[in-house]
């Protein structure tokens, strides 16, 4: 999940590499580095920690090279130190790598026996030495890379810069994404369009197994079999990728506050607002009436969006739903039924385990629907049907607006499938669409009361452990709330189905551990309040998120109350996501944590 970039420019490239890395830092920020050719000789500058540390080192040197590569790292092998930072180099070349080389140990042993000296603990350094060995045997750069790639096991995107080759970059991908961009000032390689947007006007994506040989005058693609191929070039609108924090302190705060707008935009894309019906912006690759089962695979927050959708799909479309964490699904060898639909969910569209789940399902004859936020991503390209979320770029590592937009898409899909399968009547559809349409306004109302949340968040920040509980669709949100708090504040937190408290977790209850109760006004509200009473009877430290009417019904002493409107909607959980996110955000800010870039995390998880 590292970020990589390469530039063949016509003026010094170091500052442009840093600018591209800044846009890729969401992929990892354990260390960063770049390499340029200075008078034809490889020169590297690297630093541990965030990108500003690299910038400080660059301020002390003068790099004039017009070709270079850069990397921002999320550590997989080797500690996040300067010595382990990319680019890795030999006397012949430098390389940047996103992914994992699974057989690096055996390659390392083989190459060490041939006299190669390794300086790092990383898997990536083995790639540099493997290509170097081929060059020492007489191969040119392109032939050496072509010889090395089949020997690599695992996932990778690679960009190579060669000593004394001022007009050559070579890239390759297997499993991890890589794109080529063309601009007025040069040719660019990068992990995604976001990195290339300031520089390129056109872009093409390498397909699985591709290798690209780039000079300033020509870009030549080869497929996995070594055949020269064409890859489709498409316009890249730089303006659509411009991101800044505006008047907000953090990207995460900005993205939380963008939710009414982006959820509204997503709903408008899927609904006929005048008619009060769902109007899917794509043709389904299957007949909804013949579907036998739905399988959902996703990771992290996207998994919790899928878990929420299971309730909607089963209730509104009467479809049986299996859902798996993608990293488990891909190895479970699950039998998949004929006429089954597999839905894969990923903000980036590049999540390695989710992509592998897609390919497994496709091999087993499933219809594939991808829900992603990046239209040009690998999952988007490999899905039979693409359901795009319109959240816009999400820079904060902890997902917020992507999650609620995923929920919005799932809600529209559940209604559409229910209608197509004859489960919902025309009146049902209009009622449900009417409820969905009110969601952005209700989210905006919840945001207007943000200041009331802060004292509650400060209370949570003093805890060493927190429980989130909910029933029905509030149960996945309890899991998501616990995840958000863990990601941002590093406080231990767990999410539970409220009815499960009595089956063990209630032993943890005391007056020091906050229990956050999510109580939307649905059919499970009375049961949720009963579970709250069980906590109150044991002196629990209860924080209640619900309506004033629900609080009155609870009739318990509360340590904190977050009031929301009395929402008569099957989709109230989308609104309830807002205070859950804000509590985690303000707790982390109060504790002085880096909410946009929490430790050990990265935005786009392109490794297993």
VOGU-3710 file (C-alpha; in Angstrom, 3 decimals, decimal comma):
1> xxxxxxxxxx> 0,000/0,000/0,000  2,981/2,255/-0,595  2,883/5,123/-3,068  5,274/5,237/-6,024  5,986/7,783/-8,729  8,406/8,214/-11,618  8,980/11,296/-13,779  10,714/11,728/-17,133  10,803/15,507/-17,261  12,414/18,375/-19,144
11> xxxxxxxxxx> 13,470/20,304/-16,045  14,528/19,341/-12,499  11,984/16,830/-11,148  12,680/16,579/-7,405  10,026/19,113/-6,393  7,423/17,493/-8,660  8,211/14,073/-7,183  7,638/15,475/-3,701  4,342/17,029/-4,829  3,195/13,685/-6,231
21> xxxxxxxxxx> 4,283/11,892/-3,049  2,293/14,350/-0,960  -0,810/13,253/-2,866  0,165/9,609/-2,304  0,995/9,922/1,386  -2,416/8,464/2,248  -0,909/5,152/1,063  1,775/5,178/3,745  3,886/7,576/5,759  6,439/5,456/7,595
31> xxxxxxxxxx> 9,257/6,841/5,432  9,821/8,506/2,071  12,585/8,898/-0,468  13,525/9,745/-4,017  16,286/9,057/-6,508  17,364/11,214/-9,456  20,132/11,060/-12,022  22,615/13,827/-11,300  25,053/14,122/-14,210  24,040/10,581/-15,125
41> xxxxxxxxxx> 24,743/9,129/-11,683  22,145/7,785/-9,253  21,590/10,026/-6,239  19,234/9,107/-3,385  17,715/11,121/-0,556  15,633/9,260/2,041  14,119/9,958/5,446  12,154/8,052/8,054  8,793/9,350/9,172  6,503/11,626/7,245
51> xxxxxxxxxx> 7,164/13,427/4,013  8,130/16,717/5,657  11,240/14,969/7,010  12,302/14,206/3,434  11,580/17,790/2,425  13,844/19,063/5,192  16,693/16,882/3,914  16,088/17,978/0,324  16,366/21,618/1,359  20,025/20,994/2,140
61> xxxxxxxxxx> 20,916/19,513/-1,267  20,595/20,768/-4,837  19,119/18,187/-7,172  18,942/19,165/-10,840  18,163/15,783/-12,395  15,392/15,721/-14,987  14,484/12,096/-14,338  13,656/10,455/-11,028  11,536/8,129/-8,921  9,961/8,522/-5,488
71> xxxxxxxxxx> 8,260/6,480/-2,788  6,220/6,910/0,369  6,181/3,768/2,488  3,853/1,686/4,598  6,215/-0,836/6,156  5,681/-4,552/5,528  9,211/-6,012/5,861  11,710/-4,173/8,006  11,237/-1,379/10,491  10,316/2,116/9,221
81> xxxxxxxxxx> 13,872/3,444/9,316  15,838/5,506/6,826  17,959/2,515/5,816  14,798/0,586/4,904  13,266/3,503/3,013  12,873/3,334/-0,753  14,244/3,735/-3,360  16,491/0,705/-3,009  19,585/0,757/-5,152  22,592/-1,067/-6,516
91> xxxxxxxxxx> 25,449/0,237/-8,660  23,200/-0,296/-11,710  19,747/0,960/-10,742  17,251/2,205/-8,188  13,741/0,806/-7,720  10,553/1,719/-5,878  8,024/-0,967/-5,008  4,442/-1,245/-3,808  3,392/-4,729/-2,685  5,034/-7,787/-1,168
101> xxxxxxxxxx> 7,635/-10,122/-2,682  6,740/-13,430/-1,046  9,889/-15,326/-2,090  12,366/-12,596/-1,183  14,193/-14,775/1,338  15,157/-17,442/-1,194  16,101/-14,740/-3,722  18,184/-13,026/-1,077  20,045/-16,245/-0,238  20,675/-16,975/-3,919
111> xxxxxxxxxx> 21,947/-13,479/-4,671  24,063/-13,286/-1,509  25,799/-16,465/-2,639  26,619/-14,651/-5,898  28,269/-11,791/-4,048  25,445/-9,311/-3,657  25,477/-7,362/-0,403  22,110/-6,443/1,106  21,819/-3,293/3,187  18,189/-3,488/4,365
121> xxxxxxxxxx> 15,629/-5,812/5,950  13,113/-5,287/3,153  11,691/-7,644/0,573  11,956/-4,920/-2,085  15,747/-4,807/-2,103  15,784/-8,318/-3,566  14,198/-6,917/-6,726  17,001/-4,387/-7,181  19,660/-7,078/-6,865  17,816/-9,588/-9,050
131> xxxxxxxxxx> 17,665/-7,148/-11,963  21,252/-6,068/-11,274  22,411/-9,677/-11,523  20,825/-9,997/-14,966  22,554/-6,798/-16,073  25,898/-8,085/-14,794  25,352/-11,094/-17,042  25,094/-8,754/-20,031  21,381/-7,979/-20,319  20,213/-4,459/-21,044
141> xxxxxxxxxx> 17,767/-2,743/-18,669  14,550/-3,853/-20,405  15,746/-7,428/-20,884  16,982/-7,608/-17,282  13,622/-6,484/-15,908  11,781/-8,887/-18,222  13,979/-11,746/-16,990  13,480/-10,860/-13,329  9,698/-10,417/-13,241  8,748/-14,099/-13,727
151> xxxxxxxxxx> 10,930/-14,992/-10,745  8,973/-12,755/-8,359  6,145/-14,255/-6,336  3,616/-11,939/-4,779  2,082/-8,590/-5,614  4,001/-5,647/-6,947  4,058/-2,386/-8,809  7,627/-1,415/-9,672  9,372/1,541/-11,267  13,081/1,314/-12,178
161> xxxxxxxxxx> 15,593/4,117/-12,748  18,944/3,112/-14,278  22,410/4,548/-13,820  23,589/6,450/-16,918  20,159/6,114/-18,577  18,732/9,668/-18,480  15,851/8,871/-20,855  14,460/5,605/-19,491  12,028/4,473/-16,822  10,653/0,925/-16,697
171> xxxxxxxxxx> 7,500/-0,010/-14,812  5,694/-3,272/-14,144  2,663/-4,462/-12,220  1,218/-7,669/-10,890  -1,541/-7,299/-8,311  -0,779/-3,663/-7,408  -1,913/-0,747/-9,602  0,307/1,376/-11,814  -0,575/4,107/-14,308  1,261/6,088/-16,995
181> xxxxxxxxxx> 0,472/9,751/-17,635  1,390/12,106/-20,455  1,750/15,842/-19,872  3,225/18,927/-21,467  6,343/18,668/-19,306  7,032/14,934/-19,579  5,950/11,349/-18,968  4,847/10,156/-15,536  4,343/6,842/-13,740  2,386/6,569/-10,515
191> xxxxxxxxxx> 0,298/4,433/-8,207  -2,930/6,185/-9,175  -4,480/9,099/-11,009  -4,489/11,262/-7,881  -0,676/11,398/-7,951  -0,504/12,245/-11,646  -3,381/14,717/-11,814  -1,304/17,926/-11,430  1,022/16,951/-14,280  -0,724/14,739/-16,836
201> xxxxxxxxxx> -3,549/15,396/-19,282  -3,922/11,768/-20,377  -3,509/8,499/-18,531  -3,373/4,758/-19,233  -3,399/1,890/-16,755  -1,140/-1,115/-16,900  -3,122/-4,338/-16,930  -2,237/-7,386/-14,871  1,268/-8,615/-15,743  2,132/-5,607/-17,926
211> xxxxxxxxxx> 5,547/-4,032/-18,309  6,051/-0,498/-19,664  9,208/0,992/-21,169  9,014/4,777/-21,077  11,166/7,410/-22,719  10,262/11,033/-23,320  9,411/10,261/-26,954  7,803/6,819/-26,708  5,882/4,689/-24,215  5,685/1,003/-25,095
221> xxxxxxxxxx> 3,541/-1,534/-23,226  4,194/-5,289/-23,116  1,760/-7,836/-21,710  2,611/-10,744/-19,416  3,655/-12,843/-22,425  6,051/-10,152/-23,642  3,917/-9,061/-26,608  3,787/-5,374/-27,465  0,260/-4,134/-26,796  -1,788/-0,935/-26,738
231> xxxxxxxxxx> -3,401/0,318/-23,556  -6,296/2,749/-23,724  -5,434/6,370/-23,067  -8,099/8,486/-21,426  -8,367/12,130/-20,391  -7,325/13,054/-16,871  -9,088/16,099/-15,489  -6,725/17,555/-12,930  -9,352/19,811/-11,391  -11,426/16,845/-10,242
241> xxxxxxxxxx> -8,547/15,720/-8,040  -7,790/18,997/-6,281  -8,023/18,548/-2,526  -7,326/20,815/0,415  -8,534/21,170/3,990  -10,322/24,460/3,374  -11,131/26,051/6,728  -10,978/22,759/8,612  -8,192/21,678/10,922  -7,999/18,185/9,445
251> xxxxxxxxxx> -8,992/16,435/6,241  -11,116/14,066/8,328  -13,154/16,945/9,751  -13,691/18,327/6,250  -14,745/14,921/4,957  -17,196/14,367/7,826  -18,775/17,720/7,037  -18,914/16,948/3,311  -21,219/13,985/3,911  -24,574/15,722/3,400
261> xxxxxxxxxx> -23,319/16,962/0,026  -21,678/13,756/-1,215  -24,427/11,438/0,057  -26,927/13,731/-1,643  -24,871/13,638/-4,840  -24,670/9,855/-4,712  -28,416/9,509/-4,103  -29,173/11,877/-6,988  -27,079/9,595/-9,210  -29,204/6,561/-8,269
271> xxxxxxxxxx> -32,679/8,045/-7,781  -35,266/9,715/-9,974  -36,087/12,410/-7,453  -39,092/13,709/-9,388  -40,704/10,299/-9,735  -39,667/9,064/-6,296  -38,130/5,875/-7,722  -34,738/4,213/-7,978  -33,074/4,683/-11,346  -29,851/2,680/-11,417
281> xxxxxxxxxx> -27,252/4,370/-13,663  -26,121/1,030/-15,104  -27,487/-2,112/-16,714  -27,460/-5,138/-14,454  -25,548/-8,127/-15,791  -28,148/-10,471/-14,273  -31,883/-10,945/-13,902  -32,779/-10,026/-10,302  -35,640/-12,527/-10,305  -33,289/-15,446/-10,908
291> xxxxxxxxxx> -30,682/-14,533/-8,270  -30,146/-17,402/-5,867  -27,887/-15,701/-3,340  -25,767/-12,609/-2,710  -22,192/-12,812/-1,441  -20,488/-9,662/-0,151  -16,715/-9,391/0,335  -14,936/-6,342/1,722  -12,399/-5,198/4,309  -12,456/-2,798/7,243
301> xxxxxxxxxx> -15,074/-0,076/7,099  -16,314/-1,314/3,696  -17,031/-4,672/5,370  -19,265/-2,928/7,911  -21,083/-1,193/5,062  -21,697/-4,627/3,568  -22,807/-5,992/6,928  -25,383/-3,196/7,129  -26,500/-3,930/3,575  -27,194/-7,549/4,481
311> xxxxxxxxxx> -30,105/-6,383/6,629  -31,496/-4,268/3,796  -31,053/-6,868/1,037  -32,616/-9,642/3,074  -35,488/-7,483/4,326  -36,293/-5,449/1,202  -35,347/-7,882/-1,576  -35,766/-11,224/0,246  -32,331/-12,313/-0,889  -30,160/-14,547/1,284
321> xxxxxxxxxx> -26,830/-12,847/1,890  -23,441/-14,203/2,907  -20,797/-11,686/3,918  -17,123/-12,269/4,545  -14,040/-10,322/5,400  -12,304/-10,521/2,032  -9,036/-11,826/3,480  -10,942/-14,842/4,824  -13,289/-15,319/1,873  -10,464/-15,730/-0,623
331> xxxxxxxxxx> -9,068/-18,707/1,305  -12,296/-20,274/2,558  -13,007/-21,952/-0,790  -16,671/-21,148/-0,364  -19,072/-22,991/-2,697  -20,839/-20,346/-4,764  -24,266/-21,102/-6,222  -25,401/-20,842/-9,815  -27,016/-17,463/-10,558  -25,271/-15,931/-7,580
341> xxxxxxxxxx> -24,226/-12,294/-7,257  -20,973/-11,289/-5,585  -20,691/-7,668/-4,436  -17,194/-6,396/-3,673  -16,803/-3,090/-1,839  -13,667/-0,934/-1,683  -13,138/2,806/-1,425  -9,941/2,716/-3,472  -10,949/-0,128/-5,744  -7,465/-1,563/-5,234
351> xxxxxxxxxx> -7,788/-3,477/-1,933  -5,745/-6,620/-2,585  -7,883/-9,145/-0,679  -11,115/-7,723/-2,094  -9,719/-7,868/-5,620  -8,667/-11,481/-5,067  -12,198/-12,251/-3,829  -13,611/-10,721/-7,009  -11,407/-12,945/-9,142  -12,299/-16,044/-7,125
361> xxxxxxxxxx> -16,003/-15,325/-7,530  -15,608/-14,654/-11,241  -13,811/-17,989/-11,685  -16,835/-19,642/-10,077  -19,333/-18,115/-12,451  -20,722/-15,365/-10,248  -22,102/-12,070/-11,474  -19,787/-9,357/-10,113  -20,921/-5,952/-8,902  -18,229/-3,596/-7,636
371> xxxxxxxxxx> -18,978/-0,680/-5,323  -15,969/1,653/-5,448  -15,112/5,332/-5,173  -12,483/5,363/-7,940  -13,893/4,827/-11,420  -10,538/3,960/-12,958  -9,526/1,411/-10,287  -8,785/-2,257/-10,897  -11,964/-3,472/-9,180  -13,989/-1,016/-11,261
381> xxxxxxxxxx> -12,434/-2,318/-14,452  -12,800/-6,007/-13,597  -16,397/-5,908/-12,293  -19,258/-6,875/-14,586  -21,271/-3,982/-13,179  -19,854/-0,843/-11,564  -21,773/0,970/-8,827  -19,809/4,152/-8,280  -19,911/6,151/-5,068  -19,519/9,881/-5,563
391> xxxxxxxxxx> -17,671/10,707/-2,357  -14,778/12,425/-4,111  -11,174/11,952/-2,964  -10,999/10,827/0,662  -7,641/11,827/2,134  -8,167/11,038/5,820  -7,017/7,478/6,400  -10,034/6,614/8,563  -12,967/6,330/6,171  -15,984/8,582/6,748
401> xxxxxxxxxx> -17,732/9,917/3,661  -16,826/6,844/1,601  -18,625/4,700/4,201  -21,864/6,692/4,139  -21,803/6,849/0,341  -21,388/3,066/0,243  -24,437/2,795/2,505  -26,367/5,107/0,169  -25,539/2,935/-2,851  -26,476/-0,252/-0,991
411> xxxxxxxxxx> -29,796/1,293/0,086  -30,664/2,192/-3,513  -29,601/-1,245/-4,725  -31,712/-3,014/-2,090  -34,793/-1,027/-3,101  -34,160/-1,642/-6,813  -33,715/-5,391/-6,319  -36,763/-5,567/-4,049  -38,873/-3,833/-6,673  -37,525/-5,974/-9,532
421> xxxxxxxxxx> -38,167/-9,181/-7,565  -41,724/-8,180/-6,734  -41,087/-7,898/-3,012  -41,759/-4,162/-2,891  -44,781/-2,449/-4,362  -44,694/0,868/-6,175  -45,954/2,517/-2,985  -43,214/0,805/-0,948  -40,582/2,101/-3,337  -41,869/5,677/-3,149
431> xxxxxxxxxx> -41,991/5,548/0,648  -38,461/4,185/0,951  -37,049/6,606/-1,615  -38,759/9,419/0,287  -36,997/8,302/3,450  -33,640/8,179/1,662  -34,084/11,655/0,223  -34,357/13,130/3,733  -31,035/11,607/4,793  -28,620/14,385/3,668
441> xxxxxxxxxx> -30,668/17,051/5,464  -30,752/15,001/8,642  -26,980/14,510/8,431  -26,553/18,262/8,117  -28,738/18,731/11,198  -26,592/16,274/13,153  -23,476/18,219/12,143  -25,030/21,447/13,388  -24,902/20,050/16,929  -21,239/19,071/16,803
451> xxxxxxxxxx> -20,280/21,313/19,715  -22,545/19,328/22,051  -20,560/16,200/21,250  -17,174/17,463/22,324  -17,598/17,067/26,125  -18,835/13,516/25,547  -15,823/12,819/23,324  -13,478/14,183/25,993  -15,076/11,788/28,489  -14,399/8,880/26,122
461> xxxxxxxxxx> -10,809/10,050/25,634  -10,078/9,417/29,332  -11,073/5,737/29,111  -8,767/2,815/28,524  -11,489/0,651/26,970  -14,890/1,333/25,372  -17,865/-0,795/24,326  -20,210/0,125/21,471  -23,526/-1,733/21,296  -26,485/-1,764/18,938
471> xxxxxxxxxx> -29,068/-4,084/17,438  -30,182/-4,628/13,855  -28,469/-2,239/11,465  -27,022/-0,428/14,497  -24,892/-3,494/15,263  -22,591/-3,021/12,224  -22,419/0,672/13,127  -21,308/-0,314/16,639  -18,486/-2,298/15,035  -17,613/0,669/12,829
481> xxxxxxxxxx> -17,689/3,043/15,807  -15,269/0,846/17,726  -13,002/0,649/14,692  -12,981/4,434/14,300  -12,035/4,970/17,940  -9,258/2,377/17,731  -7,905/3,836/14,487  -7,822/7,431/15,659  -7,235/7,428/19,427  -5,569/4,011/19,952
491> xxxxxxxxxx> -8,066/3,333/22,752  -9,142/-0,291/22,932  -12,769/-0,550/21,783  -15,146/-3,352/20,847  -18,481/-3,406/19,075  -21,178/-5,879/20,117  -24,701/-6,807/19,255  -26,505/-5,449/22,315  -28,247/-8,771/22,939  -24,844/-10,435/23,279
501> xxxxxxxxxx> -23,822/-8,415/26,328  -25,303/-10,940/28,720  -23,302/-13,711/27,015  -19,985/-12,553/28,394  -19,056/-8,896/27,801  -21,285/-7,686/30,629  -18,566/-8,983/32,970  -16,495/-5,963/31,872  -19,036/-3,384/33,007  -17,932/-0,900/35,669
511> xxxxxxxxxx> -18,253/2,838/36,170  -14,981/3,569/34,372  -15,703/1,956/30,996  -17,968/3,911/28,639  -20,721/1,878/26,990  -21,944/3,714/23,903  -25,512/2,668/23,091  -26,740/3,250/19,520  -30,531/3,395/19,593  -32,135/4,361/16,272
521> xxxxxxxxxx> -35,958/4,286/16,267  -36,577/0,907/14,651  -38,207/-2,383/15,575  -35,324/-3,272/17,903  -35,463/-0,081/19,995  -37,340/-1,658/22,947  -34,871/-4,539/23,044  -31,931/-2,131/22,903  -33,344/-0,184/25,848  -33,738/-3,446/27,778
531> xxxxxxxxxx> -30,062/-4,169/27,183  -29,209/-0,648/28,313  -31,077/-1,341/31,561  -28,887/-4,405/32,109  -25,814/-2,171/31,900  -27,381/0,502/34,130  -28,231/-2,083/36,784  -24,514/-2,825/37,067  -23,440/0,797/37,424  -22,361/1,148/33,820
541> xxxxxxxxxx> -20,992/4,390/32,344  -23,616/4,842/29,603  -23,425/7,202/26,643  -26,694/7,172/24,721  -27,082/8,110/21,045  -30,723/8,425/20,077  -33,807/10,614/20,072  -35,200/12,507/23,041  -38,165/10,117/23,051  -35,842/7,115/23,202
551> xxxxxxxxxx> -33,899/8,690/26,050  -37,104/9,203/27,994  -38,051/5,572/27,409  -34,624/4,477/28,635  -35,274/6,102/32,055  -31,695/5,460/33,150  -28,900/7,585/34,533  -26,634/8,532/31,637  -23,047/9,736/31,639  -23,624/11,341/28,235
561> xxxxxxxxxx> -26,393/11,889/25,708  -26,095/12,651/22,003  -29,493/13,695/20,725  -30,606/12,972/17,167  -33,948/13,606/15,477  -36,702/11,007/15,849  -36,045/9,625/12,370  -38,811/7,501/10,863  -36,606/5,804/8,302  -35,305/2,351/7,468
571> xxxxxxxxxx> -32,028/4,131/6,693  -31,572/6,088/9,933  -28,232/4,351/10,458  -26,708/6,574/7,738  -27,488/9,611/9,899  -26,306/7,864/13,066  -22,893/7,383/11,434  -22,225/11,116/11,790  -22,076/11,362/15,628  -20,197/8,064/15,782
581> xxxxxxxxxx> -17,499/9,548/13,540  -17,459/12,860/15,394  -17,020/11,192/18,797  -13,940/9,315/17,579  -12,569/12,410/15,856  -12,942/14,742/18,839  -11,643/12,150/21,294  -8,489/11,764/19,203  -8,029/15,523/18,741  -8,424/16,022/22,510
591> xxxxxxxxxx> -5,680/13,418/23,031  -3,377/15,130/20,521  -3,387/12,294/17,992  -2,765/12,632/14,264  -6,288/11,966/13,034  -5,529/12,219/9,311  -2,607/9,821/9,437  -2,933/7,445/12,401  0,109/5,403/13,259  0,713/2,123/11,400
601> xxxxxxxx> -2,169/2,671/8,964  -2,501/3,509/5,284  -5,448/4,455/3,134  -5,249/2,004/0,277  -4,395/-1,538/1,367  -2,819/-3,106/-1,697  -1,074/-5,953/0,127  -2,516/-9,057/1,790
//
